[in-house]
Amino acid sequence: MKIEKRFKTFSIVGFSVLGFAAISVSGQTINQSGGSGTTFTGIDQAQGSGNALRAISFATIANDVNNLYITLGVNPSGNLETGGAFNYIIGITTGNPSAGGDLSTDATTHGNAYDRDISFSSAFGGMTDMIGIFGAGGAGSTASPYTSYGFNDFVFGTPTSTSPAGVWKSVETVSSGEPISDQPSTSNPNQITITVPLSDFAANFSLSPGTTFDFDIVSTGTSANTTAYGSLADPSLIQPGVPAGSGASPFSNSYQFNETELDRYIVTAVPEPGTLALAGLSGFSLILFRRRK
């Protein structure tokens, strides 16, 4: 069964609550929030370049008892097969200022597992988990198109983590994911879907129904010390000019993008397939019982 078909099923079973009004608490700003099946809309920015793959239009997230299903959409004119080589980082945190995530903004890690110039504000407690998405099976060009997108999952060792303290640890690598030919848009492939086990976050999170995590998805280059080109949640990348005191413009690779605005996901309770089957059998048995009477 293809991912997008399963995804639609979870969207129906789960709930969808999308808050468009930004909420600010103790220096944190939550742009949008919602549960399984929610589509988080971006502002479609492409800082510093007209390349459509830098602009993140939306992300739809759903979950069942085992996995997160994440569909990422870039600018509709973009082509994820042939439009160029980019990485996409899904940064995650508990949102607690004392979370103990990666707060570095120097050449050590820059606040994430890919060593990009991207970090989360200390108001969110730093980045504690990360999913890195990359093209696979080609070079992202017309002569050598990508055939799929893979991903890496990483956890940062927080004070309460079961992972080694203070460092990023890789917990899973999927070298090639769902083929682009099976993705929601194939004639103009501007969307990709990945399936991420909830267990990959177990070192820092207990992702049971009702719990939340804060996140953003950013586009970036494929080498270290590259800044963010686009963001799903934080609109500051589209602001023109030079940030006060930084000496660098937002697109410059010497610019550290320290995020002050994130989205929030609410883990949704969904019935296990076996539970649904039992419910169906119970209903069928009740019908037979009534007919016999």
Beta strands, then each sheet from edge to edge (+ up, - down):
strand 1: 23-25
strand 2: 28-34
strand 3: 38-41
strand 4: 56-63
strand 5: 67-74
strand 6: 87-93
strand 7: 118-120
strand 8: 129-136
strand 9: 148-156
strand 10: 168-174
strand 11: 191-197
strand 12: 212-220
strand 13: 228-231
strand 14: 257-259
strand 15: 261-266
sheet 1: 1+ 2- 15- 12+ 6- 8+ 9- 10+
sheet 2: 1+ 2- 15- 12+ 13-
sheet 3: 3+ 4- 5+ 11-
sheet 4: 7+ 14+
end
